[in-house]
Amino acid sequence: MLRIAGINLPNEKKIVIALTYIFGIGESLSNKIIQEIKINPNKRTYELSEEEIDKLREIIEKQYRVEGDLKREIMFNIKRLKENGSYRGNRHIKSLPVRGQRTKTNSRTVRGNVRHIAMSGKKLVAQKT
């Protein structure tokens, strides 16, 4: 298995798709990297030569922020917003959608899939015996 930036890339996938397993590399960046190295995009991961693997590793680890570095940067950006007391920071603190989405409906994933139904707070009527 090919290992780049601490991630094992799958052997049977095309290299264009396999690179997207690395956090911070999408399809467009993957295509750009492969064109830069001049690798056939239809090649499978296990078909790569040692030279191509070394070039891939060198370009990804030196030119792009991926995996831990990128996650750390994102975390610091969110932390900075929270400390500033900005609107976006407050939304992060309250676990609400940050980018202007509506919250009356459709914000289940951010709020933690909380469902409040009409009967949830009412006391049940005494049953017949």
Secondary structure by P-SEA (a helix, b strand, c coil): ccccccccccccccaaaaaaccccccaaaaaaaaaaaccccccccccccaaaaaaaaaaaaccccccaaaaaaaaaaaaaaaaaccaaaaaaaaccccccccccccccccccccccccccccccccccc
